[in-house]
């Protein structure tokens, strides 16, 4: 997303597959990205659920819901303030529940109709409960780089990389 069209923008995808051969395989997925842009304010909702079960075992069972608010002081400027909240689970990685909340700044390094590169720097609070019932509460950084390249009308490349170190131990990162 991150367009310039005022108002609501978004997309939703759903998939459901069932395969029965020598094994029974169930697959479900849902992806959603909805954005509301009003002058200097941007509201974003991201959702992603993925579930694959084969022969009674979870191969993939994860999901997240991400809410983000951005404020741009100067519409022609390159710097945004952002705040976010995210909840997620991932049974294969043994995460029963993870909650993140934080805020920081996003800088547009370059941007035009074809290529966009953004860097973000934030601080966040992380609360996590694992499937073995242990829990952690951490203060982390949340640094990212997002890159979007619209190659042509039908093909685009989008990637986002995160580095989320614990403030008390930078060797412990996500």
Secondary structure, 3 states (H helix, E strand, C coil): CCCCCCEEEEEEEEEEEEEECCCEEEEEEEEEEEEEEECCEEEEEEEEEEEEEECCEEEEEEEEEEEEEEEECCCCCCEEEEEEEEEEEECCCCEEEEEEEEEEEEEEEEECCCEEEEEEEEEEEEEEEECCCCEEEEEEECEEEEEEEECCCCCEEEEEEEECEECCEEEEEC
